[in-house]
Amino acid sequence: MIKEIELHNYKSLKKIKINLLFPINAVIGKTGAGKTNVLTGIYTACMLAFSGKIPKDNDLNVTKGFFIKIIFTIKEYTLIYSFGYYGKKKASIIDSLYIVEQGKKVELLKKIDEYKMRIFGCKSPLFIPIDSSALNAVKNALLLEERPDYLKTISNYENIIAAILLDMSRVKFISLFSIREPALFSISDFEQYLKDKQVKDNNLEFSFQLYDFFKNNSDRFYDFKTLLKSLELIDDIELSEINAKNEKGESFEFNIWRFKVFGKSFPFSWLPFGTRRIINILFVLLYEKTPLLIIQEPETSVHYGLFFKLLAILYKYAEDKRIIISTYSEQILNHISPDQIVYLYNSGGITKSKEIKEKSLHKYLTSDSSKSKFKSKIVELGSRAKKLIGW
């Protein structure tokens, strides 16, 4: 489990620390405060730390001097992993992994300069590439059939190292417009997916995962449908078969997911944006084995009351996950404690954070009058819409 993340030098961030002590953790602040930078920074940092490589084309928009520290709890152990890269002409990775045993901090591995790493129990430093982290070198060595001798010195910690690698690789980020839509699929393609777990198309992967959920975890899939129904978004999820022929006249069977609303079945793309987004969020929540789920503005395209119902579901089903959300809704302070919130503000182009204390909650809450104006506007728009469609 990821317990704490500290991020340095990512876009507008100089230094931000987020303690993940609770299932739900919120990042709030005004427009331009840097909420999105915090979320993308955490996700990017975890992906880079897992890969152990410097991005070649720098499409991840990270600068030299970028650094992250992640604290994990694995069973009874606490582990501290630091990763970053620096350098003016040629970038170089630096990283370290420590384990806390009986109150003492023990170094398991560390990249000590551009080409050398130190491993627990080894007398001499080991040479590794300039663009690789020490953790990445160990990860690659663990995958070899004939493992190098130096791994014997950390054999007692192999499972722990594998666990933190797995945690970083499984971090999920649901951005504002990253909605997957289930695609047509065949059962034979699904069976192949189960073997290699690789598919290039995100929408096709979503279909495979839905089918895996439906077929191999029916109780959890039923919970998924029940939650969506309780939110009055859909009535049911159905799997339909489609027969098609190619140019040679050969027949093929495909499957497609349909969503039942008010007694009629619709393709996913016909559902409202907010409904599609909540389906994606709840699917990841119930299906994915992610230690950290990052959600950008879950209230977007969702009416006021539904957002807080969604928040309650996230809290109930988080289980051993940690969830970070960003939100413009300062009313969230009425539903979770100040300890679960990081308040961001922009000072001279730099994103900074501060704690919110119970006695000063009123400073951050949106006034009831503005909320009433918002609600009345929605009612007005709803009335216009009903007139247009003849209700």
Phi, psi and chi 1 to 4 in degrees:
 res  aa     phi    psi   chi1   chi2   chi3   chi4
   1 MET       -  136.7 -179.0 -176.1  -67.7      -
   2 ILE   -84.6  122.4  -62.6  174.9      -      -
   3 LYS  -104.3  -28.1  -61.4  -69.9  -72.4 -175.3
   4 GLU  -156.3  142.7 -177.7 -176.9  -60.5      -
   5 ILE  -132.0  131.3  -64.8  175.5      -      -
   6 GLU  -123.4  126.6 -173.0  176.6  -54.9      -
   7 LEU  -122.8  134.4 -169.4   62.1      -      -
   8 HIS  -125.7  139.9  -62.8 -114.1      -      -
   9 ASN    57.4   53.3  -62.5  -30.2      -      -
  10 TYR  -122.1  113.2  179.0   78.1      -      -
  11 LYS    50.8 -116.9  -64.5 -174.4  178.7 -179.4
  12 SER   -82.5   -3.5   64.6      -      -      -
  13 LEU   -88.4  130.5  -48.1  179.7      -      -
  14 LYS   -97.8  -47.1  -68.9  -60.8  179.5 -175.4
  15 LYS  -158.9  121.1  179.4 -178.4  176.1 -178.5
  16 ILE  -133.8  132.8  -66.7  -71.0      -      -
  17 LYS  -121.7  131.3 -177.5  166.6   73.8  172.3
  18 ILE  -123.4  119.3  -62.7 -178.3      -      -
  19 ASN   -89.1  123.7  -67.3  -52.2      -      -
  20 LEU   -99.6   66.3  -56.7  175.0      -      -
  21 LEU   -85.6  -15.8  -57.4  176.8      -      -
  22 PHE  -123.8  159.6  -57.5   90.7      -      -
  23 PRO   -58.3  -42.0  -24.7   34.3      -      -
  24 ILE  -110.8  131.9  -57.4  -71.6      -      -
  25 ASN  -134.7  131.7  -55.6  -88.8      -      -
  26 ALA  -116.4  141.7      -      -      -      -
  27 VAL  -111.9  116.8  175.3      -      -      -
  28 ILE  -123.3  163.9   69.0  170.7      -      -
  29 GLY   158.9  166.9      -      -      -      -
  30 LYS   -75.5  170.5  -63.2  177.8 -179.1  178.2
  31 THR   -57.0  131.8  -58.8      -      -      -
  32 GLY    86.3    1.8      -      -      -      -
  33 ALA   -71.1  -27.3      -      -      -      -
  34 GLY   114.5   19.6      -      -      -      -
  35 LYS   -60.9  -46.5  -62.3 -176.2  -62.9  -63.1
  36 THR   -64.0  -38.0  -60.4      -      -      -
  37 ASN   -61.6  -37.4  -71.8  -11.9      -      -
  38 VAL   -64.3  -47.1  170.0      -      -      -
  39 LEU   -65.8  -49.8  -60.9 -165.4      -      -
  40 THR   -66.7  -33.0   56.7      -      -      -
  41 GLY   -64.1  -43.4      -      -      -      -
  42 ILE   -64.3  -46.5  -70.0  171.0      -      -
  43 TYR   -63.6  -47.9  178.5   70.6      -      -
  44 THR   -59.5  -43.2  -60.9      -      -      -
  45 ALA   -61.7  -43.3      -      -      -      -
  46 CYS   -64.7  -40.8  -71.1      -      -      -
  47 MET   -66.3  -41.8  -66.6  -57.3   99.1      -
  48 LEU   -66.4  -42.0  -75.1  173.4      -      -
  49 ALA   -63.7  -37.7      -      -      -      -
  50 PHE   -68.5  -44.8  170.3   73.2      -      -
  51 SER   -70.5  -32.1   70.4      -      -      -
  52 GLY    67.5   22.8      -      -      -      -
  53 LYS  -126.2  157.4  -68.6  -76.8 -173.7  178.5
  54 ILE   -87.4  129.0  -62.2  171.1      -      -
  55 PRO   -61.5  124.6   20.5  -29.9      -      -
  56 LYS   -67.6  -46.8  -67.8 -179.2 -179.9  178.8
  57 ASP   -93.6    0.2   54.0    3.6      -      -
  58 ASN    54.8   33.1 -156.3   20.6      -      -
  59 ASP   -70.5   -8.8   59.3  -14.6      -      -
  60 LEU   -85.5   -3.6  -62.9  174.4      -      -
  61 ASN    58.5   45.9 -163.7   18.4      -      -
  62 VAL  -111.0  144.3  -68.9      -      -      -
  63 THR  -103.1  163.6   57.7      -      -      -
  64 LYS   -65.0  135.4  -66.0  169.0 -173.3  175.9
  65 GLY   105.1   -5.6      -      -      -      -
  66 PHE   -62.1  138.2  169.4   83.7      -      -
  67 PHE  -153.1  141.9  176.2   82.0      -      -
  68 ILE  -137.9  145.5 -175.1  173.2      -      -
  69 LYS  -126.5  128.5 -178.3  171.8   77.0  173.0
  70 ILE  -123.0  131.9  -51.6  175.1      -      -
  71 ILE  -108.2  126.4  -62.6  178.7      -      -
  72 PHE  -113.0  154.2  -58.0   85.0      -      -
  73 THR  -120.4  119.0   54.2      -      -      -
  74 ILE  -121.2  110.9  -52.0  -67.3      -      -
  75 LYS    57.0 -123.5  -64.4 -178.8  179.0  178.9
  76 GLU   -94.3    6.1   69.5  -87.4   21.6      -
  77 TYR  -101.2  149.7  -61.3  104.5      -      -
  78 THR  -111.2  130.4  -63.8      -      -      -
  79 LEU  -123.0  142.1  -67.0  105.8      -      -
  80 ILE  -122.1  114.1  -54.7  165.3      -      -
  81 TYR  -114.4  129.2 -179.0   61.9      -      -
  82 SER  -118.6  137.9  -59.1      -      -      -
  83 PHE  -144.4  139.9  170.8   90.4      -      -
  84 GLY  -170.9  174.5      -      -      -      -
  85 TYR  -144.8  154.0   69.1   95.9      -      -
  86 TYR  -148.5  179.2   64.0   95.5      -      -
  87 GLY   120.0  148.1      -      -      -      -
  88 LYS   -92.1  -54.4  -66.8 -177.9  178.4  179.1
  89 LYS   -90.7  -43.2  -66.3 -176.5  178.2  179.1
  90 LYS  -127.7  119.8 -174.6 -179.2  -73.4 -172.9
  91 ALA   -72.1  143.0      -      -      -      -
  92 SER  -134.5  139.2  173.2      -      -      -
  93 ILE   -85.1  144.0  -73.6  177.8      -      -
  94 ILE  -134.2  137.2 -174.6  167.4      -      -
  95 ASP  -155.9  165.3   71.9  -35.9      -      -
  96 SER  -156.8  152.1   63.9      -      -      -
  97 LEU  -133.4  123.7  176.3   62.8      -      -
  98 TYR  -119.8  149.7  -70.0   86.1      -      -
  99 ILE  -121.1  140.7 -173.8  169.2      -      -
 100 VAL  -100.9  114.3  179.3      -      -      -
 101 GLU  -123.8  125.0  -69.0 -175.9  -61.0      -
 102 GLN    51.8   40.6  -62.2  177.6  -11.8      -
 103 GLY    80.3   -0.1      -      -      -      -
 104 LYS  -109.8  140.4  -67.1 -176.6  178.5 -179.8
 105 LYS   -90.3  117.2 -168.7  175.6  172.7 -176.4
 106 VAL  -115.1  128.3  179.0      -      -      -
 107 GLU   -77.6  122.1  179.7 -172.3  -70.9      -
 108 LEU   -92.1  -41.9  -67.1 -177.0      -      -
 109 LEU  -157.5  153.1   54.1   88.7      -      -
 110 LYS  -160.3  135.2 -176.5  175.5 -177.3  177.5
 111 LYS   -85.7  114.9 -169.1  167.0 -175.3 -176.5
 112 ILE   -93.9  -20.9   54.0  177.5      -      -
 113 ASP  -156.2 -167.7   63.9   24.5      -      -
 114 GLU   -58.5  -34.6  -67.8 -179.1  -13.6      -
 115 TYR  -122.0    5.9  -63.4   98.6      -      -
 116 LYS  -129.1  146.5  -65.1  176.6 -175.5  176.9
 117 MET  -132.7  155.0   71.7  172.3 -179.8      -
 118 ARG  -115.5  135.7 -174.7  167.5   59.8 -140.9
 119 ILE  -124.1  141.5  -71.9 -172.5      -      -
 120 PHE   -51.5  126.0  174.2   80.1      -      -
 121 GLY    90.8  -14.3      -      -      -      -
 122 CYS   -89.6  133.5  -73.5      -      -      -
 123 LYS   -75.0  -36.8  -65.5 -179.2  179.4  179.4
 124 SER  -112.7  149.0  -57.3      -      -      -
 125 PRO   -65.0  155.2  -18.5   31.0      -      -
 126 LEU  -110.9  145.6  -56.9  168.6      -      -
 127 PHE   -88.5  133.9  -71.4   91.8      -      -
 128 ILE  -139.2  163.1   58.9  172.8      -      -
 129 PRO   -63.5  153.0  -22.2   32.7      -      -
 130 ILE   -63.1  -32.1 -172.6  173.4      -      -
 131 ASP   -96.0   19.7   63.5  -14.5      -      -
 132 SER  -123.5  144.5  174.2      -      -      -
 133 SER   -84.4  163.1   68.0      -      -      -
 134 ALA   -64.1  -40.2      -      -      -      -
 135 LEU   -63.8  -39.1 -176.8   60.8      -      -
 136 ASN   -65.4  -39.1 -175.1   53.6      -      -
 137 ALA   -62.9  -41.6      -      -      -      -
 138 VAL   -67.8  -40.9  170.2      -      -      -
 139 LYS   -57.6  -47.6  175.7 -179.5   68.4  176.2
 140 ASN   -64.8  -37.6  -67.5  -26.5      -      -
 141 ALA   -66.7  -35.2      -      -      -      -
 142 LEU   -66.3  -23.0  -72.6  170.1      -      -
 143 LEU   -85.5  -10.8  -63.0  173.1      -      -
 144 LEU   -75.1  145.5  -63.4  173.7      -      -
 145 GLU   -66.0  -44.5  -71.4 -173.5   12.7      -
 146 GLU  -103.5  101.0  -65.7 -174.8   12.3      -
 147 ARG   -77.1  143.4  -65.4  179.9  175.6 -179.2
 148 PRO   -64.2  154.2   16.4  -25.7      -      -
 149 ASP   -60.4  -31.7  -69.8  -22.0      -      -
 150 TYR   -64.9  -19.5   67.4   77.3      -      -
 151 LEU   -70.0  -20.0  -75.8 -175.4      -      -
 152 LYS   -62.3  -29.9  -66.6  177.5 -178.4  177.6
 153 THR   -71.8  -20.7   62.3      -      -      -
 154 ILE  -118.2   22.4   55.5  170.9      -      -
 155 SER   -59.9  -31.3   59.4      -      -      -
 156 ASN   -69.6  -15.3  -68.5  -22.7      -      -
 157 TYR  -111.9    6.3  -57.0  105.9      -      -
 158 GLU   -57.3  -46.2  -79.3 -176.0   16.4      -
 159 ASN   -65.4  -34.9  -69.5  -23.4      -      -
 160 ILE   -69.1  -43.0  -65.2  172.5      -      -
 161 ILE   -63.4  -42.6  -67.5  171.9      -      -
 162 ALA   -61.4  -36.5      -      -      -      -
 163 ALA   -66.7  -41.2      -      -      -      -
 164 ILE   -73.0  -32.9   68.1  166.5      -      -
 165 LEU   -62.7  -43.3  -76.1  164.5      -      -
 166 LEU   -64.0  -41.9 -165.4   60.8      -      -
 167 ASP   -59.7  -45.8  -88.1    2.3      -      -
 168 MET   -67.4  -35.5  -71.0 -170.4  -69.9      -
 169 SER   -72.2  -21.8   71.0      -      -      -
 170 ARG   -97.7    3.3  -74.6  178.4  167.9  175.7
 171 VAL   -62.9  132.5  172.0      -      -      -
 172 LYS  -116.8  140.0  -62.0  -66.7  179.9 -177.3
 173 PHE  -126.4  118.0  177.7   35.1      -      -
 174 ILE  -104.1   99.5  -58.5  176.6      -      -
 175 SER   -80.0  179.3   64.7      -      -      -
 176 LEU   -59.5  -37.7 -161.1   53.3      -      -
 177 PHE  -122.1   19.1  -62.6  104.8      -      -
 178 SER   -90.2   73.8   60.4      -      -      -
 179 ILE  -102.6  122.2  -66.8 -179.3      -      -
 180 ARG   -87.5  141.0  -62.6 -169.5  -62.1  170.9
 181 GLU  -119.5  125.3  -58.8 -164.4    0.4      -
 182 PRO   -60.6  134.3    8.1  -13.9      -      -
 183 ALA  -104.6  169.0      -      -      -      -
 184 LEU   -60.1  141.6  -75.2  169.1      -      -
 185 PHE  -150.8  159.0   72.5   99.9      -      -
 186 SER  -110.5  155.4   67.1      -      -      -
 187 ILE   -65.5  -35.6  -59.4  -59.2      -      -
 188 SER   -64.3  -39.5   58.8      -      -      -
 189 ASP   -67.2  -35.9  -73.3  -19.2      -      -
 190 PHE   -62.9  -43.4  166.4   74.4      -      -
 191 GLU   -64.1  -35.4  -69.9  170.1  -10.3      -
 192 GLN   -68.3  -37.3 -175.4   61.3   42.1      -
 193 TYR   -61.8  -39.4  164.8   75.2      -      -
 194 LEU   -63.3  -29.3  -72.7 -176.6      -      -
 195 LYS   -76.3  -46.8  -68.6  178.6 -178.4  177.3
 196 ASP  -107.6  -12.6   52.7   34.2      -      -
 197 LYS    55.8   29.2  -68.3  -68.2 -177.1 -179.1
 198 GLN  -126.4  130.8  -68.6 -176.7   -9.0      -
 199 VAL  -153.2  137.2   59.7      -      -      -
 200 LYS   -79.5  -31.6  -67.3 -178.1  179.1  179.1
 201 ASP   -92.3  123.1 -174.7   86.5      -      -
 202 ASN   -63.9  -36.5  -75.8  -25.8      -      -
 203 ASN   -68.7  -38.9  -65.9  -26.0      -      -
 204 LEU   -67.7  -38.4 -175.0   56.7      -      -
 205 GLU   -61.5  -38.4 -178.8 -176.0   43.5      -
 206 PHE   -61.1  -42.7 -170.8   27.1      -      -
 207 SER   -61.9  -44.7  -77.2      -      -      -
 208 PHE   -61.0  -43.8  -70.8  155.9      -      -
 209 GLN   -67.6  -38.7  -69.3  175.2  -21.2      -
 210 LEU   -60.8  -41.6  -89.8  170.8      -      -
 211 TYR   -69.3  -39.6 -171.7   67.2      -      -
 212 ASP   -61.2  -42.7 -180.0   44.5      -      -
 213 PHE   -60.5  -48.9 -159.1   18.1      -      -
 214 PHE   -64.0  -41.3  163.3   74.2      -      -
 215 LYS   -85.0  -40.3 -175.0  178.9  179.6 -178.1
 216 ASN  -107.7   -5.2  -61.6  -41.8      -      -
 217 ASN  -145.1   61.9 -161.9  -16.2      -      -
 218 SER   -62.2  -35.6   56.7      -      -      -
 219 ASP   -64.4  -44.3  -69.7  -17.5      -      -
 220 ARG   -68.6  -36.5 -165.4   74.8  162.6  170.7
 221 PHE   -64.4  -37.8 -172.4   77.8      -      -
 222 TYR   -63.5  -40.4  177.0   78.6      -      -
 223 ASP   -60.0  -41.7  -70.5  -17.3      -      -
 224 PHE   -58.4  -50.2  174.3   56.7      -      -
 225 LYS   -64.5  -41.4  -68.0 -163.5  -58.6 -179.3
 226 THR   -63.6  -40.2  -58.2      -      -      -
 227 LEU   -64.3  -43.2  -73.0  171.7      -      -
 228 LEU   -64.0  -36.8  -68.7  170.6      -      -
 229 LYS   -69.8  -38.3 -170.4  173.7 -179.2  178.2
 230 SER   -64.9  -27.3   71.6      -      -      -
 231 LEU   -84.5   -0.7  -64.8  173.4      -      -
 232 GLU    60.6   38.1  -60.8 -179.2   -7.4      -
 233 LEU   -97.0  -42.4  -62.0  175.7      -      -
 234 ILE  -142.0  164.7   64.5  167.3      -      -
 235 ASP   -98.3  -31.7  -62.7  -32.1      -      -
 236 ASP  -166.6  164.5 -158.6   -0.4      -      -
 237 ILE  -119.8  128.1  -57.9  174.8      -      -
 238 GLU  -122.6  149.4  -58.9  171.4  -26.3      -
 239 LEU  -109.3  117.6 -173.9   63.9      -      -
 240 SER  -111.3  150.1  -56.8      -      -      -
 241 GLU  -101.6  141.3  -70.8 -173.5   -2.0      -
 242 ILE  -127.7  130.2  -64.5  176.9      -      -
 243 ASN   -99.8  134.7  -65.7  -46.8      -      -
 244 ALA  -140.4  158.2      -      -      -      -
 245 LYS  -124.9  144.3  -68.4 -176.2  178.6 -179.1
 246 ASN   -90.1 -173.2   61.4   13.1      -      -
 247 GLU   -63.2  -26.0  -65.2  176.8   -7.3      -
 248 LYS   -84.5   -3.6  -62.8  179.3 -179.6  179.5
 249 GLY    87.2    8.6      -      -      -      -
 250 GLU   -78.2  138.1  -62.4  171.2  -36.4      -
 251 SER   -90.8  143.3  -64.8      -      -      -
 252 PHE  -135.5  146.2  -65.8   90.6      -      -
 253 GLU  -110.2  128.9  -72.8 -173.1   -4.5      -
 254 PHE  -122.2  160.5  -67.3   95.1      -      -
 255 ASN  -120.3  145.9  -63.5  -84.7      -      -
 256 ILE  -140.9  142.2 -173.9  169.9      -      -
 257 TRP   -86.6  133.1  -67.9  102.8      -      -
 258 ARG  -126.1  152.3  -64.4 -172.4 -175.9  -83.3
 259 PHE  -121.8  124.0  -62.2   78.7      -      -
 260 LYS   -90.2  125.9 -157.7  167.8 -174.4  177.8
 261 VAL  -136.7  125.1 -177.7      -      -      -
 262 PHE    51.4   41.6  -60.9  128.1      -      -
 263 GLY    82.6   -1.9      -      -      -      -
 264 LYS  -120.2  145.3  -66.0 -176.2  178.8 -179.6
 265 SER   -96.4  134.9  -63.5      -      -      -
 266 PHE  -130.5  150.5  -61.3   95.4      -      -
 267 PRO   -68.4  157.0   22.8  -31.3      -      -
 268 PHE   -55.6  -39.9 -173.3   82.1      -      -
 269 SER   -65.2  -16.7   58.7      -      -      -
 270 TRP   -85.8  -11.8  -74.0   26.1      -      -
 271 LEU   -74.2  153.9  -60.5  175.8      -      -
 272 PRO   -59.7  153.4  -22.3   32.7      -      -
 273 PHE   -56.1  -46.0  176.6   80.7      -      -
 274 GLY   -61.2  -39.7      -      -      -      -
 275 THR   -64.3  -45.1  -61.8      -      -      -
 276 ARG   -61.8  -37.7  -74.2 -179.5  -76.9  148.0
 277 ARG   -68.1  -43.7 -168.3  145.3 -167.5  -97.1
 278 ILE   -65.5  -37.0  -70.6  179.6      -      -
 279 ILE   -59.5  -44.3  -71.1  172.6      -      -
 280 ASN   -62.0  -43.5  -89.0 -100.0      -      -
 281 ILE   -64.5  -48.7  -70.3  170.1      -      -
 282 LEU   -69.1  -30.3  -66.1 -172.0      -      -
 283 PHE   -64.1  -47.8  175.7   77.8      -      -
 284 VAL   -61.5  -40.9  173.4      -      -      -
 285 LEU   -59.5  -43.9  179.0   70.4      -      -
 286 LEU   -93.1  -25.8  -87.8   71.0      -      -
 287 TYR   -99.7  -47.0  175.7   79.6      -      -
 288 GLU   -74.1  142.1  -61.9  -82.9    7.2      -
 289 LYS   -95.1   62.7  -64.7  177.7 -179.8  178.3
 290 THR   -97.7  136.6  174.4      -      -      -
 291 PRO   -78.3  -23.4   30.6  -35.1      -      -
 292 LEU  -141.1  119.4  178.7   59.1      -      -
 293 LEU  -111.1  122.3  173.1   56.3      -      -
 294 ILE  -111.0  124.0  -55.4  166.7      -      -
 295 ILE  -125.8  123.2  -51.0  171.6      -      -
 296 GLN   -88.7  120.5 -177.2 -178.0   14.9      -
 297 GLU    44.4   67.4  -62.8  173.3   27.5      -
 298 PRO   -62.7  -15.8   21.3  -31.8      -      -
 299 GLU   -79.7  -10.8   73.6  -86.8   16.7      -
 300 THR   -62.1  129.7  -60.7      -      -      -
 301 SER    62.6   21.2  -61.8      -      -      -
 302 VAL  -124.2  134.5  173.4      -      -      -
 303 HIS   -69.3  161.1   68.3   72.7      -      -
 304 TYR   -52.1  -49.6 -178.9   82.9      -      -
 305 GLY   -67.9  -35.6      -      -      -      -
 306 LEU   -67.6  -33.3 -172.4   57.2      -      -
 307 PHE   -58.1  -43.2  170.1   49.4      -      -
 308 PHE   -77.0  -25.9  -65.5  110.0      -      -
 309 LYS   -66.7  -41.5  -71.6 -178.6 -179.0  178.7
 310 LEU   -61.9  -41.3  174.4   62.1      -      -
 311 LEU   -60.0  -41.8 -163.7   65.1      -      -
 312 ALA   -64.6  -37.7      -      -      -      -
 313 ILE   -67.2  -43.5  -69.8  171.3      -      -
 314 LEU   -58.1  -42.6  -69.1  174.2      -      -
 315 TYR   -65.0  -44.2 -148.4  108.4      -      -
 316 LYS   -67.7  -39.3 -179.4  177.8  178.4 -179.9
 317 TYR  -102.0    6.6  -73.2   88.1      -      -
 318 ALA   -61.5  -39.1      -      -      -      -
 319 GLU    53.6 -116.1  -63.1  167.8  -12.6      -
 320 ASP   -94.6   10.5   57.1  -10.3      -      -
 321 LYS   -83.5  162.6  -64.0 -179.9  178.7   68.3
 322 ARG  -118.7  138.7  -72.2  -66.6 -178.4  -96.6
 323 ILE  -124.0  131.1  -60.4  172.0      -      -
 324 ILE  -116.7  126.5  -58.1  174.8      -      -
 325 ILE  -120.6  148.8   65.9  170.4      -      -
 326 SER  -106.7  146.1   67.9      -      -      -
 327 THR  -155.0  147.6  176.6      -      -      -
 328 TYR   -86.6  -14.0  -77.9  101.2      -      -
 329 SER   -80.4   99.0  174.4      -      -      -
 330 GLU   -72.6   -9.8  -68.3  179.0  -16.0      -
 331 GLN   -66.0  -12.7  -68.8  -67.5  -25.4      -
 332 ILE   -59.7  -22.7 -163.2  172.0      -      -
 333 LEU   -64.4  -17.7  -66.5  170.7      -      -
 334 ASN   -80.6   -8.8  -73.1  -32.1      -      -
 335 HIS  -120.5  -18.3  -62.1  -93.5      -      -
 336 ILE  -134.6  163.3   60.1  177.8      -      -
 337 SER   -81.8  156.6   72.1      -      -      -
 338 PRO   -57.2  -27.9  -26.0   35.4      -      -
 339 ASP   -64.7  -19.7  -67.9  -23.4      -      -
 340 GLN   -92.8    5.9  -64.2  169.5 -105.4      -
 341 ILE  -121.8  138.6  -68.6  171.4      -      -
 342 VAL  -112.9  118.2  175.6      -      -      -
 343 TYR   -95.4  124.4 -175.3   83.1      -      -
 344 LEU  -106.8  148.0  -59.9  179.4      -      -
 345 TYR  -147.9  156.6   64.7   98.5      -      -
 346 ASN  -103.1  126.6 -169.7  -62.7      -      -
 347 SER  -127.2  104.6  176.5      -      -      -
 348 GLY    63.2   34.2      -      -      -      -
 349 GLY    85.2    1.3      -      -      -      -
 350 ILE  -111.6  130.7  -63.2  173.3      -      -
 351 THR   -79.0  125.8  -64.4      -      -      -
 352 LYS  -126.3  163.3  -64.1 -177.5  178.5 -178.5
 353 SER  -128.2  157.5   64.9      -      -      -
 354 LYS  -149.9  154.9   61.8 -178.6  176.2 -177.5
 355 GLU   -79.2  151.5  -65.0  179.8   -4.5      -
 356 ILE  -106.8  128.4  -64.9  177.2      -      -
 357 LYS   -99.8  150.9  -63.7 -179.0  179.3  179.4
 358 GLU   -55.2  -41.0 -166.2   78.2   40.4      -
 359 LYS   -72.1  -15.6   62.4 -178.0 -179.6 -179.5
 360 SER  -111.9   22.4   57.7      -      -      -
 361 LEU   -58.6  -37.3  -78.8 -179.6      -      -
 362 HIS   -59.8  -23.5   65.7  -81.0      -      -
 363 LYS   -69.3  -23.8  -65.7 -179.2 -179.9  179.1
 364 TYR  -107.0  -10.8  -55.5   95.8      -      -
 365 LEU   -82.3  137.3  -68.1  172.6      -      -
 366 THR   -67.8  137.4  -55.2      -      -      -
 367 SER   -64.7  149.6   67.1      -      -      -
 368 ASP   -61.1  -33.2  -70.3  -25.0      -      -
 369 SER   -65.2  -41.3   59.6      -      -      -
 370 SER   -67.2  -35.0   63.8      -      -      -
 371 LYS   -66.6  -39.3 -174.2  173.8   73.2  174.9
 372 SER   -64.6  -40.7  -61.0      -      -      -
 373 LYS   -62.0  -40.2  -71.7  177.8 -176.9  177.5
 374 PHE   -62.7  -45.6  172.4   77.3      -      -
 375 LYS   -64.0  -42.1  -77.9 -172.3  172.9 -178.9
 376 SER   -65.4  -33.8   62.8      -      -      -
 377 LYS   -65.5  -40.9 -154.8   71.6  177.8  174.6
 378 ILE   -64.6  -42.5  -68.0  -62.1      -      -
 379 VAL   -60.9  -42.2  170.5      -      -      -
 380 GLU   -62.2  -45.5 -178.8 -174.5  -21.9      -
 381 LEU   -64.6  -39.0  -70.9  170.4      -      -
 382 GLY   -63.2  -39.3      -      -      -      -
 383 SER   -65.2  -41.5  -60.4      -      -      -
 384 ARG   -61.7  -42.0  -69.9  179.9 -174.9  176.9
 385 ALA   -63.6  -41.2      -      -      -      -
 386 LYS   -62.5  -39.6  -74.3 -179.5 -179.9 -179.3
 387 LYS   -64.3  -39.5  -71.7  179.2 -178.9  178.1
 388 LEU   -65.7  -36.1  -73.7  171.1      -      -
 389 ILE   -96.5    3.4   62.6  177.0      -      -
 390 GLY    81.4   25.3      -      -      -      -
 391 TRP   -80.7      -  -77.1   11.4      -      -
